[in-house]
Amino acid sequence: MKEKNELLESIIEGIQEKKGKNITTIELKGIAGTICDHFVICEGNTPTQVSAVAESIEEMVKRNTSESPMRIQGKQRSEWIGMDYGSVIVHIFVPELRSYYNIDHLWEDASLENIPSL
């Protein structure tokens, strides 16, 4: 259990390091049909910032937990980047795509937590 918390904390630290904003964690543990324990969703203002946030997450998680993502999607355009850490899936969006896809509210019975931006 501790390593999952450490993983989540490292992901959030990586987001905050590059000034990612509107950070939300969604706890999906125990909800039928989910593919992971947590979603972390955040935004970067531009594709360049989205890309920088993804790189920061990867570096921070590697340094703190020695874990690497199993998969990273979306780096080509960097309007949305998905990072799969198995128990945690990270979504980094530009604001327009985040509101379009609105994945923050897919699970009405999930526990959401908004993390303050630094």
C-alpha positions, -999 to +999 in steps of 0.1 A: +000+000+000+028+024+009+044+022-026+011+032-042+010+063-020+046+070-029+038+065-066+009+089-064+029+115-044+057+113-069+033+118-099+018+148-082+052+162-073+063+158-110+032+177-121+037+205-097+074+208-106+064+220-141+034+241-129+008+216-141-026+228-130-061+216-121-048+184-106-074+158-097-069+123-083-097+098-086-097+067-064-112+038-084-101+010-061-131-013-054-152+000-083-163-028-107-149-026-142-120-002-135-086-009-150-065+007-122-066+020-086-062+057-094-065+082-122-045+114-120-057+141-143-041+175-149-035+202-175-007+221-192-015+254-209+002+243-242+015+211-259+050+221-248+040+223-212+020+190-214+052+174-227+073+190-200+049+178-173+050+142-187+088+142-187+089+156-151+065+129-139+086+102-155+118+116-139+103+121-105+087+087-103+119+070-115+140+089-089+115+082-060+102+047-067+125+033-095+093+026-115+089+034-152+056+037-171+044+006-189+031+027-217+030+064-227+006+076-254+002+109-271+037+123-271+036+131-308+011+159-305+012+165-268-024+177-265-031+147-244-005+124-229-015+092-211+010+075-188+002+039-176+019+030-143-003-001-138-021+009-106-021+046-116-030+061-150-020+097-156-038+120-181-022+153-190-044+175-212-044+209-228-075+226-213-098+223-244-094+186-246-098+180-209-132+197-210-141+180-242-134+145-229-146+153-193-131+120-179-131+136-144-167+126-140-169+092-156-174+074-123-200+090-102-192+067-072-155+074-073-138+096-047-123+127-063-096+149-047-085+182-061-048+189-054-038+226-050-014+239-076+018+253-063 
